[in-house]
């Protein structure tokens, strides 16, 4: 009722409401350190440009972390969990770096062996090795481990910077660490190949992978058509 007294609601196009909030994280206090202060810059947007009878509401928030000023902390308890986490992150970075170097070395050696094989095959049998046979010297598991190690190293560095209050890139850090964790668990499958029963399954998956990918491409076209059809038909009637 109060809004209607100010203006006619059907003429509303867009309204933005901005405000700031401040908070203090007392759980992260260390000995002889100031607590962390959080400054939130919030913006609420009421969008009625479509004039569909329902105003869309968007919320955007930016966070700035810094040490509080002019505070005096007494009798604070020393918490070593943050130091332990930083040490663990450093150990993870060193382990991934060692794994990255070893896997890269293996790929380089495989590439050199592939070149020697091509040269030998050309000199001995006067024939060129096809591209599919050359790929046999490239271990896909090593490539997956390298990608996972790179993402883990970058994500761990971002995590350490976030702990040190230098960055607030939570989304990038979580995407890198989450995706690297997925690749790590996928890479564990190769160790099942040492068992005879599971090795048959893994070989079957490797042999059928190209056909499965081709099937996914064809089925994906139908799925995209179905998705766009639902988006166009049902989109105006639902906010999702």
C-alpha angles and dihedrals in degrees: 000000000000091000092051091055090058100048142342108277096217089062092057113117107166137345126188123198115192126186140155130232129192128202140175125219105211093173092073097056114133129191111291092357132118120243122256118263121206122204114196120196105198129188125187115195123196107199118193099157092119092054088210095144094261123082114221116225123207126188123199126180132183121194129208119189121199140144116275117249130224095016127135118205121195131185093007117171118239110242116196098180093097092052090049091050092050090050090049091049089051090051090050091051092050092048093049091046091054090047090048092052094047095047092046089051090051092051092049091050090048090051091051091048089050091054091049090049092050091050093047093047091049094049096041103040102015091234134118121237114241122240093250092057091049090056089060087076091056112083108213092198090062091051090052091049091049092052091047092049093050092050092046093050093049092044092049092050090051089048091053091049090050090051089050090052092241098114139027099195095133095151096052092045094050093047092051096045094042094049092045090052089053091052091048093055091045088052090056088070091075091065089061087067089078089071116076096222095050093040090066090053092048092049089050091051092049093049094047097042097094092050091046091052091050090050091049090052092053094043090045091061091056091045092050090049090051091047095050091045091054091044093053096041101040100025098090091053101049132046092223 
